Amino acid sequence: MRRAADTAAPELTWAEIGRGVVATLTMIAAVGGLFLGIRGELRADEEHQRVTEESRKGFAEQIDFYRNPSAVVVMNGSSHPVNMRLSLPHKRLSWDLYAVPPCKQITVSNRSLRGSMRAQFPSAQFTDGELSSLWLEFRDPRGRSWIRTSGAALDPSEWKPGAGKAGMVQLDEPWIRGAADSPTCGAS
């Protein structure tokens, strides 16, 4: 009888080991599935945030400006008028461009910038070289504010009415009436 019991014991032990291995593998698979599920949700959230940010920036990407040696060119490539201003933040100076018409671009000469500032604030001093650090601030139709730096970087901002008011000039120059068509015109 002992032999029968000795023979049955190893079979029972192997069965228990088999059940333990199966339970362990099932647990590992469940944890792996949970991990992959969470990771998938995080990726979906990241993708949603990326699409939302691109949507937010879509309008702002249609607004641009660049400098050449004698002027600043500001482009409104959107189908909406856009309130804008040029700023020299380190000098606390700004030039209000009002609402640049849809699908238009304006060219402002360095001479006009200097003349406008000199007429309003004779003590304001800046060089043409400092104009290379101009920023363009603007608001989109939903009221979000943006800054485009001279390096073409685009960042959200906080539009402060009259920011730099001590050095703000409201330009009512002929170049506003002489706006040209923008090379691009979006549908936003």
C-alpha positions as a Markdown table, in Angstrom:
| # | Residue | x | y | z |
|---|---|---|---|---|
| 1 | Met | 0.0 | 0.0 | 0.0 |
| 2 | Arg | 2.8 | 2.3 | 0.6 |
| 3 | Arg | 3.9 | 2.0 | -3.0 |
| 4 | Ala | 0.6 | 3.2 | -4.2 |
| 5 | Ala | 0.7 | 6.2 | -2.0 |
| 6 | Asp | 4.3 | 6.9 | -3.0 |
| 7 | Thr | 3.3 | 6.8 | -6.6 |
| 8 | Ala | 0.2 | 9.0 | -6.2 |
| 9 | Ala | 2.1 | 11.7 | -4.3 |
| 10 | Pro | 4.4 | 12.8 | -7.2 |
| 11 | Glu | 1.5 | 13.0 | -9.6 |
| 12 | Leu | -0.4 | 15.2 | -7.2 |
| 13 | Thr | 2.7 | 17.4 | -6.8 |
| 14 | Trp | 3.1 | 17.8 | -10.5 |
| 15 | Ala | -0.5 | 18.7 | -10.8 |
| 16 | Glu | -0.2 | 21.4 | -8.2 |
| 17 | Ile | 2.9 | 22.7 | -9.8 |
| 18 | Gly | 1.1 | 22.9 | -13.1 |
| 19 | Arg | -1.8 | 24.8 | -11.6 |
| 20 | Gly | 0.6 | 27.1 | -9.9 |
| 21 | Val | 2.4 | 27.8 | -13.2 |
| 22 | Val | -0.9 | 28.4 | -15.0 |
| 23 | Ala | -2.0 | 30.7 | -12.3 |
| 24 | Thr | 1.3 | 32.6 | -12.4 |
| 25 | Leu | 1.2 | 32.9 | -16.2 |
| 26 | Thr | -2.4 | 34.1 | -16.0 |
| 27 | Met | -1.5 | 36.7 | -13.4 |
| 28 | Ile | 1.5 | 37.9 | -15.6 |
| 29 | Ala | -0.8 | 38.1 | -18.6 |
| 30 | Ala | -3.3 | 40.1 | -16.7 |
| 31 | Val | -0.7 | 42.6 | -15.4 |
| 32 | Gly | 0.8 | 42.8 | -18.9 |
| 33 | Gly | -2.7 | 43.5 | -20.4 |
| 34 | Leu | -3.3 | 46.1 | -17.7 |
| 35 | Phe | 0.0 | 47.8 | -18.4 |
| 36 | Leu | -0.6 | 47.8 | -22.2 |
| 37 | Gly | -4.1 | 49.1 | -21.7 |
| 38 | Ile | -2.9 | 52.0 | -19.5 |
| 39 | Arg | -0.1 | 52.7 | -21.9 |
| 40 | Gly | -2.5 | 52.8 | -24.8 |
| 41 | Glu | -4.8 | 55.2 | -22.9 |
| 42 | Leu | -1.8 | 57.5 | -22.2 |
| 43 | Arg | -0.9 | 57.5 | -25.9 |
| 44 | Ala | -4.5 | 58.3 | -26.9 |
| 45 | Asp | -4.5 | 61.2 | -24.4 |
| 46 | Glu | -1.2 | 62.5 | -25.7 |
| 47 | Glu | -2.5 | 62.3 | -29.3 |
| 48 | His | -5.7 | 64.1 | -28.2 |
| 49 | Gln | -3.6 | 66.8 | -26.6 |
| 50 | Arg | -1.4 | 67.1 | -29.6 |
| 51 | Val | -4.4 | 67.5 | -32.0 |
| 52 | Thr | -6.0 | 70.0 | -29.7 |
| 53 | Glu | -2.8 | 72.1 | -29.5 |
| 54 | Glu | -2.4 | 71.9 | -33.3 |
| 55 | Ser | -6.0 | 73.1 | -33.6 |
| 56 | Arg | -5.4 | 75.9 | -31.2 |
| 57 | Lys | -2.3 | 77.0 | -33.1 |
| 58 | Gly | -3.8 | 76.5 | -36.5 |
| 59 | Phe | -5.1 | 80.1 | -36.7 |
| 60 | Ala | -1.9 | 81.5 | -35.1 |
| 61 | Glu | 0.3 | 79.8 | -37.7 |
| 62 | Gln | -1.3 | 81.9 | -40.4 |
| 63 | Ile | 0.1 | 85.1 | -38.9 |
| 64 | Asp | 3.7 | 85.9 | -39.5 |
| 65 | Phe | 6.3 | 88.7 | -39.8 |
| 66 | Tyr | 9.8 | 89.0 | -40.9 |
| 67 | Arg | 12.4 | 91.8 | -41.2 |
| 68 | Asn | 14.6 | 92.9 | -44.0 |
| 69 | Pro | 17.3 | 95.5 | -43.5 |
| 70 | Ser | 15.0 | 98.5 | -43.9 |
| 71 | Ala | 11.5 | 97.3 | -42.9 |
| 72 | Val | 9.2 | 94.9 | -41.1 |
| 73 | Val | 6.7 | 92.9 | -43.1 |
| 74 | Val | 3.6 | 91.7 | -41.1 |
| 75 | Met | 1.3 | 89.1 | -42.8 |
| 76 | Asn | -2.2 | 88.3 | -41.8 |
| 77 | Gly | -2.8 | 85.0 | -43.8 |
| 78 | Ser | -6.1 | 84.4 | -42.0 |
| 79 | Ser | -9.6 | 85.2 | -43.3 |
| 80 | His | -10.2 | 87.4 | -40.2 |
| 81 | Pro | -9.0 | 90.9 | -39.2 |
| 82 | Val | -6.4 | 90.5 | -36.5 |
| 83 | Asn | -5.4 | 92.9 | -33.7 |
| 84 | Met | -1.6 | 93.2 | -33.6 |
| 85 | Arg | 1.2 | 95.2 | -32.3 |
| 86 | Leu | 5.0 | 95.2 | -32.7 |
| 87 | Ser | 7.0 | 95.3 | -29.5 |
| 88 | Leu | 10.5 | 95.8 | -28.3 |
| 89 | Pro | 10.1 | 94.2 | -24.9 |
| 90 | His | 13.5 | 95.1 | -23.5 |
| 91 | Lys | 12.8 | 98.8 | -24.3 |
| 92 | Arg | 9.2 | 98.6 | -23.2 |
| 93 | Leu | 8.1 | 100.1 | -26.5 |
| 94 | Ser | 5.3 | 99.0 | -28.8 |
| 95 | Trp | 3.6 | 100.0 | -31.9 |
| 96 | Asp | -0.2 | 99.3 | -32.2 |
| 97 | Leu | -1.0 | 98.0 | -35.7 |
| 98 | Tyr | -4.7 | 97.9 | -35.0 |
| 99 | Ala | -6.7 | 95.3 | -36.9 |
| 100 | Val | -4.7 | 94.1 | -39.9 |
| 101 | Pro | -7.2 | 93.2 | -42.6 |
| 102 | Pro | -7.8 | 89.6 | -43.6 |
| 103 | Cys | -5.4 | 88.1 | -46.2 |
| 104 | Lys | -3.3 | 91.3 | -46.2 |
| 105 | Gln | 0.3 | 92.2 | -45.4 |
| 106 | Ile | 1.7 | 95.5 | -44.4 |
| 107 | Thr | 5.3 | 96.8 | -44.7 |
| 108 | Val | 6.5 | 99.2 | -42.0 |
| 109 | Ser | 9.8 | 100.9 | -42.7 |
| 110 | Asn | 12.4 | 101.3 | -39.9 |
| 111 | Arg | 12.1 | 105.0 | -40.7 |
| 112 | Ser | 8.4 | 105.0 | -39.9 |
| 113 | Leu | 8.9 | 103.1 | -36.7 |
| 114 | Arg | 11.6 | 105.5 | -35.6 |
| 115 | Gly | 9.6 | 108.6 | -36.7 |
| 116 | Ser | 6.4 | 107.5 | -34.9 |
| 117 | Met | 8.2 | 106.8 | -31.7 |
| 118 | Arg | 10.2 | 110.0 | -31.9 |
| 119 | Ala | 7.0 | 112.0 | -32.5 |
| 120 | Gln | 5.2 | 110.6 | -29.4 |
| 121 | Phe | 8.2 | 109.9 | -27.1 |
| 122 | Pro | 11.2 | 112.0 | -28.0 |
| 123 | Ser | 13.3 | 110.4 | -25.2 |
| 124 | Ala | 12.8 | 106.9 | -26.6 |
| 125 | Gln | 16.0 | 105.6 | -28.1 |
| 126 | Phe | 16.6 | 102.4 | -30.2 |
| 127 | Thr | 18.8 | 101.4 | -33.1 |
| 128 | Asp | 17.9 | 99.6 | -36.3 |
| 129 | Gly | 19.9 | 96.7 | -34.9 |
| 130 | Glu | 17.6 | 96.5 | -31.9 |
| 131 | Leu | 14.7 | 96.2 | -34.2 |
| 132 | Ser | 15.9 | 92.7 | -35.0 |
| 133 | Ser | 14.5 | 91.7 | -31.6 |
| 134 | Leu | 11.0 | 92.9 | -32.4 |
| 135 | Trp | 8.1 | 90.7 | -31.3 |
| 136 | Leu | 4.7 | 90.5 | -33.0 |
| 137 | Glu | 1.8 | 90.2 | -30.5 |
| 138 | Phe | -1.7 | 89.3 | -31.7 |
| 139 | Arg | -5.1 | 87.9 | -30.7 |
| 140 | Asp | -7.0 | 85.3 | -32.6 |
| 141 | Pro | -10.8 | 85.5 | -33.2 |
| 142 | Arg | -11.4 | 83.4 | -30.0 |
| 143 | Gly | -9.5 | 85.9 | -27.9 |
| 144 | Arg | -6.4 | 83.8 | -27.4 |
| 145 | Ser | -3.2 | 85.8 | -27.4 |
| 146 | Trp | 0.1 | 84.9 | -29.2 |
| 147 | Ile | 3.6 | 86.1 | -29.5 |
| 148 | Arg | 5.8 | 85.5 | -32.5 |
| 149 | Thr | 9.4 | 86.3 | -31.9 |
| 150 | Ser | 11.9 | 87.5 | -34.4 |
| 151 | Gly | 13.2 | 83.9 | -34.6 |
| 152 | Ala | 9.7 | 82.8 | -35.8 |
| 153 | Ala | 8.9 | 81.0 | -32.6 |
| 154 | Leu | 5.2 | 81.0 | -31.7 |
| 155 | Asp | 4.0 | 80.9 | -28.1 |
| 156 | Pro | 0.8 | 81.6 | -26.3 |
| 157 | Ser | 0.9 | 84.9 | -24.4 |
| 158 | Glu | -1.2 | 87.1 | -22.2 |
| 159 | Trp | -2.5 | 90.2 | -24.1 |
| 160 | Lys | -2.4 | 93.1 | -21.8 |
| 161 | Pro | -4.3 | 96.1 | -23.1 |
| 162 | Gly | -1.9 | 99.0 | -23.2 |
| 163 | Ala | 1.1 | 96.8 | -22.4 |
| 164 | Gly | 4.0 | 99.2 | -22.5 |
| 165 | Lys | 1.6 | 102.1 | -22.7 |
| 166 | Ala | 4.3 | 104.5 | -21.7 |
| 167 | Gly | 5.9 | 103.7 | -25.0 |
| 168 | Met | 3.0 | 102.8 | -27.2 |
| 169 | Val | 2.5 | 104.6 | -30.5 |
| 170 | Gln | -0.7 | 104.2 | -32.5 |
| 171 | Leu | 0.5 | 104.1 | -36.1 |
| 172 | Asp | -1.9 | 105.8 | -38.5 |
| 173 | Glu | 0.5 | 105.8 | -41.4 |
| 174 | Pro | 0.0 | 105.5 | -45.1 |
| 175 | Trp | 1.2 | 101.9 | -45.1 |
| 176 | Ile | -2.0 | 100.8 | -43.3 |
| 177 | Arg | -4.0 | 102.1 | -46.3 |
| 178 | Gly | -1.5 | 100.5 | -48.7 |
| 179 | Ala | -1.8 | 97.0 | -47.4 |
| 180 | Ala | -0.9 | 94.4 | -50.1 |
| 181 | Asp | -2.4 | 90.9 | -50.6 |
| 182 | Ser | -0.8 | 88.3 | -48.3 |
| 183 | Pro | 1.0 | 85.5 | -50.2 |
| 184 | Thr | -1.3 | 83.0 | -48.3 |
| 185 | Cys | -4.9 | 83.2 | -47.2 |
| 186 | Gly | -6.3 | 80.4 | -45.0 |
| 187 | Ala | -9.9 | 79.5 | -44.2 |
| 188 | Ser | -9.9 | 79.7 | -40.4 |
